[in-house]
Amino acid sequence: MEARIYRQLEQQILQVPHPRKARVQFNDAAILLVLLWAYLHDRAVCWACDVENWPKELDHPLPSPSCMSRRLRSLSVLQLLERVLQKLVDVFPQTMFKNIDSMPLRVGHYSHDRDAKRGRAAGEKARGYKLHAISSACVLRHWTLSSMASNDQVVAHELLVRLTDAGYVSGDNGYDANAVHASANRQDHQLVAPPRKSNRGVRDRRRNLVARLRSLDICDSPLQHCGQQRDFGWALMQGRKSIERSFSQLHFDGLYAPPPHVRHPRRMALWVACKLMIRLSKQAAKN
């Protein structure tokens, strides 16, 4: 199973042009493939540098752990990783309906990772990081990482500015704020989020932007008192569940709690990016 996914990702990586540097034994693609082999098995990078952990059909010269640590900090490897991710995302068509949400990545309470702060994690307190993402057509197109203590509304601005064209963005009531509605509106997108308890039934223009009032009107079905709620707003809220399914699929690929060897933002970002590549490769194979 792992060898088949590795072959698929190898084809995708080799199709992306990357310059060969002088006096370098291993090119950027080779470094990225070793990293993927490690995270396919949820092991440390040094584990993938041992030839005994590779099958015979995939046996080839391997870089040392010190070489991997040095090259994974280089700009060219990170750019190659970003281009491969974008290439896999572009396989899927983009729609005008997007979803925004966050997923906690918990670490142990006794971890020495100073960047893993304590914050809210799905109805409880936990320590670690958060994966914030915008999905379209069941694909995470834009994502970023933050500490668990960060507010979803603050990080949402960083994701919303990446949107293009026009459309709708649906989220939970944690995104119901004037600042988030303003960020989406600047990108020609209408944010649709259920009202918070303090804003439920409020139509005060002094407290709410026009975009926020429009979201409240979309979420309130005019036919709800007649027993019919299957309108446009209801459909948008139902479509929001697709990003939760995407997070659930990533859980099956191991993206739910970072292993002990994945700590600090740099390694965390590499680990999340590789897990997303693995999930996108599986989705592309099904299509």
LUMVO-609274 format. One line per 3 residues: their letters; for each residue x, y, z of N, C-alpha, C. Coordinates in steps of 0.02 Angstrom, whole numbers. Layout:
# LUMVO-609274
a) X/Y/Z/X/Y/Z/X/Y/Z; ...
This chain:
# LUMVO-609274
mea) 42/-60/0/0/0/0/43/63/0; 92/66/46/135/124/50/178/131/-13; 201/73/-40/243/76/-100/203/102/-160
riy) 139/84/-164/97/107/-220/86/182/-215; 70/207/-155/61/280/-147/126/316/-160; 182/286/-139/247/318/-152/260/323/-226
rql) 243/272/-264/253/274/-337/211/329/-369; 149/336/-346/106/389/-373/134/458/-359; 157/468/-297/185/533/-280/251/545/-315
eqq) 289/492/-326/353/500/-362/342/525/-433; 290/498/-466/275/522/-533/255/596/-533; 215/616/-483/194/685/-479/253/731/-466
ilq) 299/710/-423/356/752/-405/404/759/-463; 418/704/-499/465/706/-554/438/745/-614; 373/754/-617/344/794/-672/351/869/-660
vph) 365/888/-599/374/959/-583/446/978/-596; 460/1027/-638/530/1044/-652/565/1073/-591; 626/1050/-581/666/1075/-526/739/1075/-548
prk) 775/1128/-538/844/1132/-563/891/1086/-524; 940/1059/-559/992/1018/-528/1050/1063/-508; 1066/1064/-446/1120/1107/-421/1187/1074/-430
arv) 1237/1115/-440/1305/1090/-447/1332/1068/-379; 1374/1016/-380/1407/990/-320/1356/965/-269; 1300/941/-291/1248/913/-247/1235/841/-269
qfn) 1242/794/-224/1233/724/-241/1160/706/-250; 1117/736/-208/1045/721/-209/1007/784/-229; 965/779/-280/926/837/-301/867/847/-253
daa) 829/900/-265/773/917/-221/720/863/-220; 707/832/-278/656/780/-282/675/720/-238; 738/701/-238/760/644/-197/751/659/-123
ill) 765/721/-102/756/740/-32/683/737/-13; 639/761/-57/568/762/-43/539/691/-41; 564/647/-83/540/578/-84/559/540/-20
vll) 618/553/6/639/521/69/595/546/126; 579/611/125/534/638/177/465/606/173; 439/597/113/374/566/104/374/493/127
way) 428/457/114/432/387/135/430/382/212; 461/429/245/460/429/319/390/443/345; 357/494/318/291/513/344/236/467/319
lhd) 248/429/266/200/377/246/195/324/300; 250/312/335/253/261/387/250/291/457; 238/359/462/236/393/526/300/382/567
rav) 356/385/532/421/378/564/462/442/557; 515/445/595/560/502/591/599/500/525; 627/557/507/663/562/444/725/518/444
cwa) 758/512/501/818/471/505/802/397/491; 740/376/506/720/307/491/720/294/416; 698/343/377/697/335/304/766/340/273
cdv) 816/362/311/884/365/284/921/298/290; 888/248/319/917/181/326/893/138/268; 938/110/230/919/71/170/880/8/189
enw) 888/-17/251/852/-77/272/777/-65/279; 756/-2/282/685/14/289/651/27/222; 684/11/168/656/18/101/649/-51/69
pke) 596/-62/30/591/-125/-7/644/-128/-62; 658/-188/-85/711/-197/-135/696/-161/-200; 632/-159/-220/616/-126/-283/624/-50/-280
ldh) 627/-23/-219/636/49/-210/705/66/-183; 750/18/-185/817/28/-157/857/75/-201; 885/128/-172/926/176/-208/969/213/-157
plp) 1020/249/-179/1062/286/-132/1021/336/-91; 1037/341/-27/998/383/19/1043/435/51; 1016/494/63/1055/545/98/1061/529/173
sps) 1108/560/205/1116/550/277/1066/593/315; 1053/578/379/1007/620/418/1030/693/422; 1094/705/427/1118/775/429/1105/810/363
cms) 1113/774/307/1098/803/241/1024/820/236; 981/775/259/909/788/257/891/848/300; 920/853/360/904/909/404/926/975/372
rrl) 982/975/337/1007/1036/306/966/1054/244; 952/1005/202/917/1019/139/843/1035/148; 812/1009/201/742/1023/213/731/1095/236
rsl) 785/1130/251/780/1201/268/793/1246/207; 812/1216/151/828/1255/92/765/1279/58; 770/1337/26/712/1367/-7/690/1326/-68
svl) 737/1296/-104/719/1259/-164/676/1197/-149; 692/1162/-94/652/1103/-75/583/1124/-53; 578/1178/-15/513/1202/8/471/1226/-52
qll) 502/1258/-100/466/1280/-159/442/1221/-201; 483/1169/-206/462/1109/-242/402/1077/-207; 404/1073/-141/348/1045/-103/285/1085/-116
erv) 290/1151/-117/232/1194/-130/205/1184/-200; 249/1178/-249/226/1169/-319/192/1102/-328; 218/1050/-296/186/984/-302/117/984/-270
lqk) 112/1016/-212/47/1022/-179/-3/1059/-223; 19/1113/-253/-26/1152/-296/-45/1112/-358; 1/1073/-385/-14/1030/-443/-67/978/-426
lvd) -63/949/-367/-113/900/-347/-181/932/-334; -181/993/-307/-244/1028/-295/-277/1048/-360; -238/1067/-410/-266/1090/-474/-299/1034/-513
vfp) -289/972/-493/-322/916/-527/-398/919/-518; -419/947/-462/-490/950/-445/-519/1018/-464; -578/1019/-493/-608/1084/-512/-629/1124/-451
qtm) -622/1190/-457/-642/1235/-403/-713/1259/-415; -752/1261/-362/-821/1283/-366/-828/1350/-331; -886/1381/-338/-899/1445/-305/-918/1437/-232
fkn) -926/1375/-209/-946/1361/-140/-885/1335/-102; -864/1371/-50/-807/1351/-9/-829/1343/64; -786/1310/101/-799/1299/172/-735/1315/211
ids) -744/1343/270/-687/1361/312/-696/1330/381; -642/1303/408/-646/1271/474/-575/1260/499; -568/1236/560/-503/1222/590/-506/1154/624
mpl) -448/1123/629/-442/1056/660/-384/1057/710; -395/1035/772/-340/1035/821/-290/979/808; -227/993/821/-173/944/817/-141/942/887
rvg) -162/895/927/-143/892/997/-73/863/1006; -36/890/1053/28/862/1075/22/847/1150; 69/809/1175/66/788/1245/76/847/1293
hys) 48/840/1352/52/894/1402/124/903/1427; 166/853/1420/234/857/1445/284/873/1390; 260/893/1332/304/910/1277/342/974/1293
hdr) 405/978/1269/446/1038/1279/441/1087/1221; 393/1077/1178/381/1122/1122/350/1187/1148; 388/1240/1148/363/1303/1176/311/1336/1130
dak) 310/1317/1067/261/1347/1020/193/1313/1024; 190/1256/1057/126/1220/1064/89/1249/1125; 46/1297/1113/10/1331/1166/-54/1293/1184
rgr) -82/1311/1240/-145/1281/1263/-203/1325/1240; -257/1292/1216/-315/1329/1193/-374/1283/1183; -426/1308/1151/-487/1270/1140/-477/1219/1083
aag) -503/1159/1094/-498/1106/1044/-561/1064/1045; -610/1084/1004/-672/1045/996/-706/1032/1063; -721/1086/1099/-759/1080/1161/-719/1064/1222
eka) -653/1064/1217/-611/1051/1274/-546/1091/1269; -507/1089/1322/-443/1122/1323/-388/1072/1305; -342/1093/1262/-288/1049/1242/-228/1092/1224
rgy) -172/1058/1213/-109/1092/1196/-86/1068/1128; -63/1114/1086/-39/1094/1021/-46/1148/969; -66/1127/909/-73/1172/852/-142/1165/822
klh) -158/1209/775/-220/1207/738/-206/1210/663; -242/1168/627/-241/1171/554/-303/1208/531; -293/1267/501/-348/1307/474/-349/1297/398
ais) -408/1286/370/-411/1270/299/-475/1296/268; -472/1309/203/-530/1323/160/-533/1268/108; -590/1236/103/-598/1180/57/-647/1199/2
sac) -640/1166/-54/-686/1172/-110/-685/1106/-148; -744/1079/-161/-750/1013/-194/-713/960/-155; -720/961/-89/-691/911/-44/-615/910/-46
vlr) -584/966/-64/-511/971/-66/-490/1031/-26; -441/1023/18/-414/1080/56/-369/1120/10; -393/1178/-12/-356/1218/-61/-309/1269/-28
hwt) -329/1297/28/-288/1345/63/-285/1324/136; -225/1325/165/-218/1305/235/-159/1341/266; -161/1344/332/-107/1372/370/-108/1342/440
lss) -54/1350/476/-48/1324/544/-42/1381/594; -67/1368/653/-61/1416/708/-60/1377/773; -47/1411/828/-48/1378/893/-121/1366/914
mas) -130/1321/961/-197/1306/984/-230/1366/1018; -190/1413/1042/-218/1471/1077/-244/1524/1029; -232/1518/965/-253/1569/917/-329/1567/907
ndq) -357/1625/891/-428/1631/877/-442/1617/803; -493/1578/789/-510/1561/719/-525/1624/678; -555/1673/709/-573/1734/672/-511/1772/649
vva) -458/1771/689/-397/1806/671/-362/1772/613; -357/1705/616/-322/1668/564/-364/1665/500; -430/1672/506/-473/1669/447/-455/1723/396
hel) -434/1781/420/-415/1836/374/-357/1815/329; -309/1779/357/-251/1757/318/-272/1709/262; -323/1669/274/-347/1622/223/-393/1655/172
lvr) -436/1699/196/-485/1730/151/-452/1774/98; -396/1804/114/-363/1848/65/-335/1808/6; -331/1742/12/-305/1701/-43/-360/1682/-94
ltd) -423/1696/-78/-477/1676/-122/-477/1718/-185; -498/1687/-240/-504/1721/-304/-575/1712/-330; -590/1746/-385/-657/1744/-416/-708/1770/-366
agy) -766/1738/-363/-819/1758/-318/-858/1695/-297; -892/1700/-241/-930/1642/-219/-952/1649/-147; -964/1592/-115/-989/1588/-46/-939/1548/-4
vsg) -932/1569/58/-891/1534/107/-934/1520/168; -943/1457/184/-984/1439/242/-939/1415/299; -959/1432/359/-923/1412/419/-969/1407/478
dng) -943/1386/535/-984/1381/595/-990/1451/628; -1026/1453/684/-1038/1519/715/-976/1550/746; -921/1513/748/-859/1542/771/-831/1596/725
yda) -855/1596/662/-832/1646/614/-882/1703/605; -934/1704/645/-985/1757/640/-958/1820/676; -923/1861/639/-895/1923/666/-889/1973/608
nav) -896/2036/625/-893/2088/573/-827/2088/535; -772/2077/570/-706/2078/538/-699/2022/487; -725/1962/503/-720/1906/457/-765/1917/396
has) -825/1944/408/-870/1960/352/-839/2013/306; -805/2061/335/-773/2113/295/-716/2084/253; -677/2038/281/-623/2007/243/-649/1967/185
anr) -702/1929/196/-732/1890/141/-762/1936/88; -793/1990/109/-825/2035/63/-774/2070/18; -715/2083/44/-662/2115/4/-638/2068/-51
qdh) -646/2003/-42/-626/1954/-93/-686/1933/-136; -740/1971/-135/-800/1956/-174/-831/1889/-155; -829/1875/-90/-860/1814/-64/-908/1833/-8
qlv) -963/1796/-6/-1012/1805/47/-1000/1751/100; -983/1772/160/-975/1726/215/-1044/1710/244; -1058/1645/251/-1121/1622/279/-1105/1582/342
app) -1121/1610/400/-1108/1578/464/-1168/1588/509; -1189/1537/544/-1246/1545/592/-1230/1597/644; -1279/1635/666/-1265/1689/714/-1245/1662/782
rks) -1202/1699/814/-1186/1684/883/-1247/1697/928; -1243/1671/988/-1300/1679/1033/-1314/1753/1047; -1261/1794/1051/-1271/1865/1064/-1297/1903/1003
nrg) -1293/1873/944/-1314/1907/883/-1375/1874/851; -1406/1828/885/-1463/1792/857/-1524/1837/856; -1552/1846/797/-1612/1887/790/-1599/1961/790
vrd) -1536/1982/791/-1519/2053/792/-1511/2079/721; -1544/2134/705/-1539/2164/639/-1518/2238/645; -1477/2253/692/-1456/2321/705/-1397/2339/658
rrr) -1407/2387/613/-1355/2406/566/-1297/2441/600; -1307/2466/659/-1252/2498/695/-1204/2446/723; -1227/2385/733/-1185/2331/760/-1161/2282/707
nlv) -1198/2277/651/-1183/2227/601/-1170/2259/533; -1120/2234/498/-1108/2256/430/-1163/2229/384; -1166/2257/324/-1216/2234/276/-1204/2161/258
arl) -1141/2141/250/-1126/2071/234/-1147/2024/290; -1141/2047/352/-1161/2005/408/-1237/2000/412; -1272/2054/397/-1345/2052/395/-1369/2005/340
rsl) -1334/2007/283/-1353/1962/228/-1343/1889/248; -1290/1875/285/-1278/1807/309/-1334/1785/357; -1357/1830/400/-1411/1813/446/-1475/1798/408
dic) -1488/1836/354/-1547/1823/314/-1543/1756/278; -1483/1738/255/-1475/1674/221/-1485/1616/269; -1460/1624/330/-1466/1569/378/-1537/1561/405
dsp) -1576/1615/407/-1645/1611/431/-1691/1592/373; -1718/1532/376/-1762/1509/323/-1832/1540/332; -1860/1572/281/-1927/1600/288/-1982/1548/292
lqh) -1965/1485/275/-2015/1432/276/-2007/1385/335; -1966/1405/384/-1954/1360/440/-2016/1349/483; -2061/1399/485/-2122/1391/525/-2174/1348/488
cgq) -2162/1333/425/-2207/1289/387/-2182/1218/383; -2129/1204/419/-2100/1137/419/-2055/1124/360; -2036/1175/321/-1992/1166/264/-1930/1209/274
qrd) -1872/1176/276/-1809/1212/287/-1758/1198/233; -1776/1165/181/-1728/1147/129/-1724/1203/77; -1694/1258/98/-1685/1315/53/-1611/1324/40
fgw) -1592/1380/10/-1522/1392/-9/-1477/1395/52; -1499/1429/104/-1458/1433/165/-1448/1365/197; -1500/1325/198/-1495/1258/227/-1446/1216/187
alm) -1448/1223/120/-1402/1185/78/-1329/1206/90; -1317/1270/101/-1250/1293/115/-1224/1264/181; -1267/1263/231/-1246/1236/295/-1233/1161/291
qgr) -1273/1125/250/-1261/1054/241/-1196/1042/203; -1181/1086/155/-1119/1079/118/-1057/1091/160; -1066/1127/216/-1009/1140/260/-982/1076/290
ksi) -1022/1024/292/-1000/961/321/-946/928/279; -937/950/216/-887/918/174/-816/929/201; -803/988/231/-737/999/258/-726/957/321
ers) -779/942/357/-772/897/414/-757/826/391; -786/806/335/-769/741/306/-697/740/283; -674/795/255/-603/798/234/-556/791/294
fsq) -573/824/349/-533/816/410/-536/744/435; -594/713/430/-600/643/452/-556/597/409; -554/609/343/-511/569/300/-437/579/317
lhf) -419/641/334/-350/653/354/-334/617/419; -383/608/462/-372/569/523/-351/498/506; -382/468/455/-364/400/435/-292/397/408
dgl) -268/453/382/-199/455/357/-149/474/412; -173/481/473/-129/495/529/-123/567/549; -163/612/518/-159/683/534/-209/700/589
yap) -195/681/649/-238/699/705/-198/717/767; -143/683/779/-100/700/835/-28/689/811; 13/741/810/81/733/784/121/683/825
pph) 159/640/793/202/593/830/256/631/868; 290/599/915/338/634/957/396/667/919; 414/640/861/470/670/824/449/731/784
vrh) 385/748/783/361/808/747/344/861/799; 389/907/808/379/962/854/407/1026/824; 381/1082/847/399/1149/825/368/1163/756
prr) 355/1226/741/316/1244/681/346/1219/615; 413/1220/608/442/1200/544/429/1127/528; 442/1083/576/429/1012/565/354/998/560
mal) 315/1035/598/243/1026/595/216/1043/525; 242/1097/496/219/1116/429/239/1064/377; 299/1037/381/320/985/335/277/923/342
wva) 262/905/403/222/845/416/151/853/389; 120/911/401/53/923/375/52/925/299; 102/957/269/105/960/196/111/891/165
ckl) 152/848/194/159/780/167/95/740/175; 61/747/232/-2/712/242/-55/735/192; -55/800/177/-102/826/127/-85/799/58
mir) -22/792/41/-2/763/-22/-25/691/-28; -19/654/26/-41/584/25/-116/579/15; -154/622/49/-227/621/41/-247/642/-29
lsk) -216/694/-57/-232/716/-125/-215/664/-176; -160/628/-166/-142/575/-211/-194/518/-211; -219/501/-153/-271/450/-148/-336/472/-182
qaa) -354/536/-172/-414/562/-204/-407/564/-280; -349/584/-304/-338/586/-376/-340/517/-407; -316/467/-370/-316/398/-396/-388/372/-403
kn) -432/393/-358/-502/371/-362/-538/403/-422; -519/465/-438/-550/499/-494/-520/475/-561
